[in-house]
Amino acid sequence: MRLAYETCDVFTDRRFGGNPLAVVRDAAGLDTAVMQAVAREFNLSETVFVEAADEPTATARIRIFTTAMELPFAGHPNVGAAVLVARYLGIQGDRLRLDQAAGRVEATLGRDETGHVVAATITAPKPFTLGQALDPAAMAACAGLPGGVGDPVIASCGTPFAVAEVADEATLAAAEPDVAAFRRHLPPGLAIGLHLFCRQGEAEGVVRLRSRMFAPLGGMAEDPATGSANVALGGLLLHRGGGDRLVLSIEQGMEMGRPSQLDVTAWREAGAIRVSVGGGVVAVSRGWLYL
């Protein structure tokens, strides 16, 4: 069997920034074990497998794998897959729909002056949910930080993360995942990983943040750009701050040398909080996968 694949960098406008992603086409013939093995072979934070849609209203169905597990939803795989699927299917409109384990994700496509698809914004498939409060000292131990971190909780818009605030960029830069502490305090059954953030200011109604996400038990010591964690963060901040709408500009991946830019919007809708995330996508490579 020979399957086409492409790789791209997501949440960036330049090659070798952002978060790398592999997208394997026409993957319906692969079973779960083979998909997991292929994801390990690519050795990226996530690999997407594209299948034909089950429903006529969907564009495609996707499955998302880290090197260690399958995810029900993740942000950068949806943003990257939306752009690449739109390109190879020749989508002419500005929207497409990707079904996955967590539900349907609708993507709004962004094009350059020539009409080429170069970006996408997706809405998380699930409303924001607030989980249990966590021990600040335990979460600080997971991040290798002395003392504690601010108000850690489980937050989710389809994929659960532990989310906590730190005082400043220096503290954020000093964080280093402690695998033993993760095993004690933050097993994968509780959360995919630990998402830390600090505030950088606000201008013209946009709140600027910097974040880092560690998931050593999920196959990612650190992730350069985590859409699912940042939508959970957006939902959490709107929940805590009140109001009807919150717009965030989030930097991630700086400490890894993979600068990423995520644009997050959270809003209240029908008694719930919904969150979107978007950014640019740059093609890197394409080839054949032999199975």
Sine and cosine of phi, psi and omega as CSV:
sin_phi,cos_phi,sin_psi,cos_psi,sin_omega,cos_omega
0.00,0.00,0.68,-0.73,0.03,-1.00
-0.80,-0.60,0.84,-0.54,-0.02,-1.00
-0.85,-0.52,0.64,-0.77,0.05,-1.00
-0.98,0.20,0.59,-0.81,0.11,-0.99
-0.68,-0.73,0.35,-0.94,0.13,-0.99
-0.70,-0.71,0.44,-0.90,0.19,-0.98
-0.86,-0.51,0.44,-0.90,0.00,-1.00
-0.49,-0.87,0.26,-0.97,0.13,-0.99
-0.95,-0.31,0.76,-0.65,-0.16,-0.99
-0.91,-0.42,0.56,-0.83,-0.06,-1.00
0.93,0.38,0.69,0.72,0.05,-1.00
-0.37,-0.93,0.30,-0.95,0.11,-0.99
-0.92,-0.39,0.21,0.98,0.00,-1.00
-0.63,-0.78,0.58,-0.81,-0.01,-1.00
-0.89,0.45,0.62,-0.78,0.01,-1.00
0.97,0.26,0.23,0.97,0.25,-0.97
-0.95,-0.32,-0.12,-0.99,0.07,-1.00
0.89,0.45,-0.41,-0.91,-0.09,-1.00
-0.91,-0.41,0.88,-0.48,-0.01,-1.00
-0.91,0.41,0.52,-0.85,0.00,-1.00
-0.57,-0.82,0.65,-0.76,0.16,-0.99
-0.96,-0.30,0.67,-0.74,0.01,-1.00
-0.80,-0.60,0.89,-0.46,-0.01,-1.00
-0.98,-0.20,0.81,-0.59,-0.04,-1.00
-1.00,0.06,0.37,-0.93,0.19,-0.98
0.76,0.65,0.78,0.63,-0.18,-0.98
-0.99,-0.12,0.21,0.98,-0.08,-1.00
-0.87,0.50,-0.44,0.90,-0.03,-1.00
-0.98,0.18,-0.06,1.00,-0.03,-1.00
-1.00,-0.06,0.66,-0.75,0.09,-1.00
-1.00,0.02,0.11,-0.99,-0.10,-1.00
-0.87,0.50,-0.67,0.75,-0.04,-1.00
-0.89,0.45,-0.63,0.77,0.02,-1.00
-0.93,0.37,-0.68,0.74,0.05,-1.00
-0.85,0.53,-0.69,0.73,0.01,-1.00
-0.90,0.44,-0.64,0.77,0.02,-1.00
-0.91,0.42,-0.64,0.77,0.03,-1.00
-0.90,0.43,-0.67,0.74,0.04,-1.00
-0.87,0.49,-0.64,0.77,0.06,-1.00
-0.91,0.42,-0.60,0.80,0.00,-1.00
-0.91,0.42,-0.69,0.72,0.05,-1.00
-0.91,0.40,-0.56,0.83,0.07,-1.00
0.86,0.51,0.58,0.81,0.11,-0.99
-0.98,-0.22,0.17,-0.99,-0.02,-1.00
-0.88,0.48,-0.60,0.80,0.10,-0.99
-0.54,-0.84,0.46,-0.89,0.12,-0.99
-0.78,-0.63,0.69,-0.72,-0.01,-1.00
-0.95,-0.31,0.68,-0.74,0.09,-1.00
-0.91,-0.42,0.84,-0.54,-0.09,-1.00
-0.99,-0.16,0.79,-0.62,0.05,-1.00
-0.84,-0.54,0.29,-0.96,0.09,-1.00
-0.89,0.45,0.54,-0.84,-0.03,-1.00
-0.92,0.38,0.60,-0.80,0.11,-0.99
-0.98,0.17,-0.47,0.88,-0.07,-1.00
-0.92,-0.39,0.60,-0.80,-0.03,-1.00
-0.92,0.40,-0.34,0.94,0.00,-1.00
-1.00,0.07,-0.09,1.00,0.02,-1.00
-0.99,-0.16,0.47,-0.89,0.07,-1.00
-0.99,0.16,-0.66,0.75,-0.02,-1.00
-0.31,-0.95,0.22,-0.98,0.16,-0.99
-0.91,-0.41,0.64,-0.77,0.00,-1.00
-0.79,-0.61,0.44,-0.90,0.18,-0.98
-0.82,-0.57,0.61,-0.79,-0.15,-0.99
-0.84,-0.54,0.79,-0.61,0.00,-1.00
-0.78,-0.62,0.68,-0.73,0.32,-0.95
-1.00,0.10,-0.11,-0.99,0.07,-1.00
-0.95,0.32,-0.19,0.98,-0.09,-1.00
-0.84,-0.54,-0.32,0.95,-0.13,-0.99
-0.33,-0.94,0.29,-0.96,0.13,-0.99
-1.00,-0.02,0.62,-0.78,0.02,-1.00
-0.93,-0.36,0.62,-0.79,0.05,-1.00
-0.95,0.30,-0.45,0.89,0.00,-1.00
-0.33,-0.95,0.57,-0.82,0.15,-0.99
-0.43,-0.90,0.54,-0.84,-0.15,-0.99
-0.97,0.25,-0.80,0.59,-0.10,-0.99
-0.92,0.38,-0.53,0.85,0.12,-0.99
-0.90,0.44,-0.60,0.80,0.03,-1.00
-0.94,0.34,-0.68,0.73,0.01,-1.00
-0.90,0.44,-0.74,0.67,0.00,-1.00
-0.91,0.41,-0.70,0.71,0.00,-1.00
-0.90,0.44,-0.62,0.78,0.01,-1.00
-0.85,0.53,-0.71,0.71,-0.01,-1.00
-0.92,0.39,-0.73,0.68,-0.05,-1.00
-0.93,0.36,-0.64,0.77,0.05,-1.00
-0.89,0.45,-0.68,0.73,0.03,-1.00
-0.86,0.51,-0.62,0.78,-0.02,-1.00
-0.93,0.36,-0.77,0.64,-0.12,-0.99
-0.98,0.19,-0.32,0.95,0.12,-0.99
-1.00,0.00,-0.15,0.99,0.00,-1.00
0.92,0.39,0.63,0.78,0.00,-1.00
-0.87,0.49,0.79,-0.61,-0.04,-1.00
-0.99,-0.10,-0.40,0.91,0.00,-1.00
-0.99,0.15,-0.20,-0.98,-0.03,-1.00
-0.95,-0.32,0.19,0.98,-0.02,-1.00
-0.64,-0.77,0.49,-0.87,0.22,-0.98
-0.53,-0.85,0.23,-0.97,-0.10,-0.99
-0.77,-0.64,0.79,-0.62,-0.02,-1.00
-0.89,-0.45,0.90,-0.44,0.07,-1.00
-1.00,0.08,0.55,-0.84,-0.01,-1.00
-0.35,-0.94,0.01,-1.00,-0.13,-0.99
-0.85,0.53,-0.59,0.81,-0.04,-1.00
-0.99,0.15,-0.14,0.99,-0.02,-1.00
0.77,-0.64,-0.25,-0.97,-0.03,-1.00
-1.00,-0.01,0.72,-0.70,0.07,-1.00
-0.92,-0.40,0.84,-0.55,0.07,-1.00
-0.99,-0.13,0.76,-0.65,0.00,-1.00
-0.92,-0.38,0.70,-0.72,0.15,-0.99
-0.98,-0.20,0.81,-0.58,-0.12,-0.99
-1.00,0.00,0.58,-0.81,0.12,-0.99
-0.92,-0.39,0.67,-0.74,-0.05,-1.00
-0.85,-0.53,0.43,-0.90,0.09,-1.00
-1.00,0.07,-0.12,-0.99,-0.09,-1.00
-0.92,0.40,-0.29,0.96,0.04,-1.00
-1.00,-0.06,-0.05,1.00,-0.04,-1.00
1.00,-0.01,0.05,1.00,0.01,-1.00
-0.97,0.26,0.72,-0.69,0.00,-1.00
-0.95,0.30,0.85,-0.52,-0.08,-1.00
-0.78,-0.62,-0.05,1.00,-0.07,-1.00
-0.35,-0.94,0.27,-0.96,0.08,-1.00
-0.45,-0.89,0.48,-0.88,0.14,-0.99
-0.83,-0.56,0.75,-0.66,-0.03,-1.00
-0.84,-0.54,0.53,-0.85,0.12,-0.99
-0.99,-0.15,0.77,-0.64,0.00,-1.00
-0.83,0.56,0.59,-0.81,-0.11,-0.99
-0.95,0.31,-0.34,0.94,-0.03,-1.00
-0.87,-0.50,0.53,-0.85,0.14,-0.99
-0.90,0.44,0.32,-0.95,0.06,-1.00
-0.89,0.46,0.70,-0.72,0.14,-0.99
-0.78,-0.63,0.64,-0.77,0.02,-1.00
-0.98,-0.20,0.82,-0.58,0.02,-1.00
-0.99,-0.17,-0.42,-0.91,-0.12,-0.99
-0.96,0.29,0.48,-0.88,0.16,-0.99
-0.96,0.30,0.51,-0.86,-0.04,-1.00
-0.88,-0.48,0.32,-0.95,-0.01,-1.00
-0.97,0.26,0.86,-0.52,-0.03,-1.00
-0.85,0.53,-0.64,0.77,-0.01,-1.00
-0.92,0.38,-0.61,0.79,0.01,-1.00
-0.91,0.41,-0.67,0.74,0.01,-1.00
-0.93,0.36,-0.59,0.81,0.08,-1.00
-0.89,0.45,-0.62,0.79,0.04,-1.00
-0.89,0.45,-0.65,0.76,0.05,-1.00
-0.86,0.51,-0.57,0.83,-0.02,-1.00
-1.00,-0.03,0.06,1.00,0.00,-1.00
0.91,0.41,0.49,0.87,-0.03,-1.00
-0.95,-0.31,0.62,-0.78,0.08,-1.00
-0.95,0.31,0.42,-0.91,0.03,-1.00
0.96,0.29,-0.63,-0.78,-0.05,-1.00
-0.80,-0.60,0.01,-1.00,0.11,-0.99
-0.85,-0.52,0.26,-0.97,-0.16,-0.99
-1.00,0.09,0.86,-0.50,0.21,-0.98
0.74,0.68,0.83,0.55,-0.01,-1.00
-0.95,0.32,0.67,-0.74,0.02,-1.00
-0.57,-0.82,0.26,-0.97,0.20,-0.98
-1.00,0.06,0.77,-0.64,0.02,-1.00
-0.71,-0.70,0.54,-0.84,-0.09,-1.00
-0.44,-0.90,0.56,-0.83,0.27,-0.96
-0.79,-0.61,0.64,0.77,-0.04,-1.00
0.80,-0.60,-0.44,0.90,0.06,-1.00
-0.69,-0.73,0.83,-0.56,-0.10,-1.00
-0.99,0.16,0.68,-0.73,0.09,-1.00
-0.74,-0.67,0.51,-0.86,0.27,-0.96
-0.99,0.16,0.79,-0.61,-0.06,-1.00
-0.84,-0.55,0.74,-0.68,-0.01,-1.00
-0.51,-0.86,0.54,-0.84,0.03,-1.00
-0.99,-0.11,0.60,-0.80,0.14,-0.99
-0.88,-0.47,0.23,-0.97,-0.22,-0.98
-0.93,0.37,-0.65,0.76,-0.15,-0.99
-0.31,-0.95,0.03,-1.00,-0.04,-1.00
-0.91,0.42,-0.56,0.83,0.01,-1.00
-0.89,0.45,-0.67,0.74,0.04,-1.00
-0.91,0.41,-0.68,0.73,0.03,-1.00
-0.87,0.49,-0.69,0.73,-0.02,-1.00
-0.91,0.41,-0.45,0.89,-0.04,-1.00
-0.99,0.17,-0.21,0.98,-0.06,-1.00
-0.90,0.43,0.60,-0.80,0.00,-1.00
-0.51,-0.86,0.85,-0.53,-0.10,-1.00
-0.91,0.42,0.69,-0.73,0.05,-1.00
-0.95,-0.32,0.96,-0.29,-0.12,-0.99
-0.88,0.47,-0.65,0.76,0.00,-1.00
-0.89,0.46,-0.64,0.77,0.04,-1.00
-0.92,0.39,-0.62,0.78,0.08,-1.00
-0.86,0.50,-0.68,0.73,-0.01,-1.00
-0.89,0.45,-0.59,0.80,-0.01,-1.00
-0.97,0.26,-0.67,0.74,-0.24,-0.97
-0.92,-0.38,-0.38,0.93,-0.15,-0.99
-0.62,-0.78,0.91,0.42,0.00,-1.00
-0.93,0.36,0.38,-0.93,-0.05,-1.00
-0.85,0.53,-0.44,0.90,0.05,-1.00
-0.92,0.39,-0.33,0.95,0.02,-1.00
-1.00,-0.07,-0.68,0.74,-0.03,-1.00
-0.35,-0.94,0.48,-0.88,0.05,-1.00
-0.91,0.42,-0.63,0.77,-0.04,-1.00
-0.15,-0.99,-0.14,-0.99,-0.01,-1.00
-0.94,-0.35,0.84,-0.54,-0.03,-1.00
-0.93,-0.36,0.91,-0.41,0.01,-1.00
-0.97,-0.26,0.52,-0.85,0.04,-1.00
-0.53,-0.85,0.38,-0.93,0.16,-0.99
-0.69,-0.72,0.36,-0.93,-0.04,-1.00
-1.00,-0.04,0.60,-0.80,0.01,-1.00
-0.89,-0.46,-0.14,0.99,0.00,-1.00
0.75,-0.66,-0.08,-1.00,-0.01,-1.00
-0.57,-0.82,0.64,-0.77,0.02,-1.00
-0.51,-0.86,0.76,-0.65,0.06,-1.00
0.79,0.61,0.66,0.75,0.08,-1.00
0.98,0.17,0.08,1.00,0.01,-1.00
-0.93,-0.36,0.83,-0.56,0.03,-1.00
-1.00,0.02,0.80,-0.61,-0.01,-1.00
-0.99,-0.16,0.74,-0.67,0.00,-1.00
-0.74,-0.68,0.32,-0.95,0.23,-0.97
-0.82,-0.57,0.62,-0.79,-0.07,-1.00
-0.66,-0.75,0.30,-0.96,0.14,-0.99
-0.60,-0.80,0.57,-0.82,0.00,-1.00
-0.76,-0.65,0.81,-0.59,0.00,-1.00
-0.91,-0.42,0.76,-0.65,0.05,-1.00
-0.58,-0.82,0.89,0.45,-0.10,-1.00
-0.91,0.42,-0.43,0.90,0.02,-1.00
-0.99,0.11,-0.18,0.98,0.03,-1.00
-0.97,-0.25,0.22,0.97,0.04,-1.00
1.00,-0.02,0.12,0.99,0.00,-1.00
-0.76,-0.65,0.98,-0.20,0.08,-1.00
-0.83,0.56,-0.71,0.71,0.12,-0.99
-0.50,-0.87,0.56,-0.83,-0.02,-1.00
-0.93,-0.36,0.71,-0.70,-0.06,-1.00
-0.97,0.24,-0.36,0.93,0.02,-1.00
-0.31,-0.95,0.89,-0.45,-0.18,-0.98
-0.85,-0.53,1.00,-0.08,-0.04,-1.00
-0.88,0.48,-0.69,0.73,-0.06,-1.00
-0.91,0.40,-0.58,0.82,0.05,-1.00
-0.95,0.32,-0.61,0.79,-0.03,-1.00
-0.97,0.25,-0.47,0.88,0.14,-0.99
-0.94,0.35,-0.60,0.80,0.09,-1.00
-0.88,0.47,-0.65,0.76,0.05,-1.00
-0.89,0.45,-0.70,0.72,0.03,-1.00
-0.86,0.50,-0.69,0.73,0.04,-1.00
-0.89,0.45,-0.65,0.76,0.00,-1.00
-0.90,0.44,-0.70,0.71,-0.04,-1.00
-0.93,0.37,-0.59,0.81,0.08,-1.00
-0.92,0.38,-0.66,0.75,0.05,-1.00
-0.85,0.52,-0.70,0.71,-0.05,-1.00
-0.97,0.23,-0.56,0.83,-0.12,-0.99
-1.00,0.00,-0.24,0.97,-0.07,-1.00
0.98,0.22,-0.17,-0.99,-0.05,-1.00
1.00,0.08,0.05,-1.00,-0.06,-1.00
-0.97,-0.25,-0.32,0.95,-0.12,-0.99
-0.42,-0.91,0.59,-0.81,0.01,-1.00
-0.63,-0.78,0.76,-0.65,0.02,-1.00
-0.90,-0.44,0.79,-0.62,-0.06,-1.00
-0.84,-0.55,0.61,-0.79,0.19,-0.98
-0.90,-0.44,0.91,-0.42,-0.20,-0.98
-0.87,-0.49,0.81,-0.59,0.14,-0.99
-1.00,-0.05,0.64,-0.76,0.11,-0.99
-0.51,-0.86,0.35,-0.94,0.08,-1.00
0.99,0.11,0.03,1.00,-0.05,-1.00
-0.89,0.47,-0.67,0.74,-0.05,-1.00
-0.93,0.36,-0.31,0.95,-0.02,-1.00
-1.00,-0.10,-0.04,1.00,-0.09,-1.00
0.96,0.27,0.35,0.94,0.03,-1.00
-0.79,-0.62,0.95,0.32,-0.08,-1.00
-0.85,0.52,0.74,-0.67,-0.06,-1.00
-0.75,-0.66,0.50,-0.87,0.01,-1.00
-0.76,-0.65,0.87,-0.49,0.00,-1.00
-0.88,-0.48,0.77,-0.64,0.03,-1.00
-0.97,-0.24,0.91,-0.42,-0.13,-0.99
-0.88,-0.48,0.71,-0.71,0.10,-1.00
-0.77,-0.64,0.75,-0.66,0.06,-1.00
-0.88,-0.48,0.63,-0.78,-0.01,-1.00
-0.52,-0.86,0.34,-0.94,0.04,-1.00
-1.00,-0.08,0.72,-0.70,-0.06,-1.00
-0.51,-0.86,0.88,-0.48,0.06,-1.00
0.80,0.60,0.69,0.73,0.06,-1.00
0.99,0.17,0.08,1.00,0.00,-1.00
-0.81,-0.59,0.18,-0.98,0.10,-0.99
-0.95,-0.31,0.84,-0.54,0.09,-1.00
-0.94,-0.34,0.44,-0.90,-0.10,-1.00
-0.62,-0.79,0.66,-0.75,0.09,-1.00
-0.86,-0.51,0.37,-0.93,0.07,-1.00
-0.60,-0.80,0.62,-0.79,0.00,-1.00
-0.53,-0.85,0.22,-0.98,0.04,-1.00
0.10,-1.00,0.00,-1.00,-0.05,-1.00
-0.99,0.12,0.34,-0.94,0.01,-1.00
-0.68,-0.73,0.75,-0.66,-0.03,-1.00
-0.83,-0.56,0.83,-0.56,0.02,-1.00
-0.93,0.38,0.59,-0.81,-0.02,-1.00
-0.85,-0.53,-0.76,0.66,-0.08,-1.00
-0.45,-0.89,0.28,-0.96,0.15,-0.99
-0.53,-0.85,0.40,-0.92,-0.03,-1.00
-0.06,-1.00,-0.32,-0.95,-0.05,-1.00
-0.87,-0.49,0.63,-0.77,0.10,-1.00
-0.95,-0.30,0.83,-0.56,-0.05,-1.00
-0.97,-0.25,0.83,-0.56,-0.07,-1.00
-0.77,-0.64,0.00,0.00,0.00,0.00
